[in-house]
Amino acid sequence: MKKTLTPKEIILSLIVLFGIYLIGIPLYYTPYELQPSYWEFRKLCELNMLPNNEEKYNKILSYFDKKLGDRDDFPHTKEYSRRIKLRLLIYHDEYYKGQNITSFAEQLKINNKAMTTPKEKYKLDFDKLESIMLWAEWDTRRINLYGNEGSMKITWDFKNPVSCGNLYR
């Protein structure tokens, strides 16, 4: 004898399926704009779009409890919140003086030298800085699934950061 579902069982199963649907949607498909940490992250990224002046530099340095005139002897990374990590990029002017930059590769080489050289002896003076940038990374907490059809191996990655460069694409 065939068992048929009663209307009560059908309604209960639909409610359970709808509950699973509501739980699953926020975990992955919630738009960035509905997450409060996104707006903090976006505010940090917009600091880089300000013109290079003392006000911009002091705003950026204030996240590291510094200001113009202080020594450059502090760590340039900081965890702003549980989901936002900050990195400070300081380009001192002395690396760019007298340089005849003709290609992108030369520009990258000088930029890397300007960022990686120890700068403990330098003061953060406005006249001696080429620029200051704030590199922010926001952990979206979205799961990325990766699969290989040949071996049927499926892996996932819980770290899916978005940086300022990805924000305005």
ZIUR-V386769 format. One record per residue. N is the residue number from 1. RES is the residue in one letter. SS is DSSP state (A for helix, B for strand, O for the rest). Layout:
# ZIUR-V386769
n: [N N]
res: [RES RES]
ss: [SS SS]
This chain:
# ZIUR-V386769
n: [1 2 3 4 5 6 7 8 9 10 11 12 13 14 15 16 17 18 19 20 21 22 23 24 25 26 27 28 29 30 31 32 33 34 35 36 37 38 39 40 41 42 43 44 45 46 47 48 49 50 51 52 53 54 55 56 57 58 59 60 61 62 63 64 65 66 67 68 69 70 71 72 73 74 75 76 77 78 79 80 81 82 83 84 85 86 87 88 89 90 91 92 93 94 95 96 97 98 99 100 101 102 103 104 105 106 107 108 109 110 111 112 113 114 115 116 117 118 119 120 121 122 123 124 125 126 127 128 129 130 131 132 133 134 135 136 137 138 139 140 141 142 143 144 145 146 147 148 149 150 151 152 153 154 155 156 157 158 159 160 161 162 163 164 165 166 167 168 169]
res: [M K K T L T P K E I I L S L I V L F G I Y L I G I P L Y Y T P Y E L Q P S Y W E F R K L C E L N M L P N N E E K Y N K I L S Y F D K K L G D R D D F P H T K E Y S R R I K L R L L I Y H D E Y Y K G Q N I T S F A E Q L K I N N K A M T T P K E K Y K L D F D K L E S I M L W A E W D T R R I N L Y G N E G S M K I T W D F K N P V S C G N L Y R]
ss: [O O O O O O A A A A A A A A A A A A A A A A A A A A A A O O O A A A O A A A A A A A A A A A A A A O O O O A A A A A A A A A O O O O O O O O B O O O O O B B B O O O O B B B B B B B B B A A A O O O O O O O O A A A A A A A A A A A A A O O O O O O B O O A A A B B B B B B B B B B B O O O O B B B B B O O O O B B B B B O O O B B B A A A A O O]
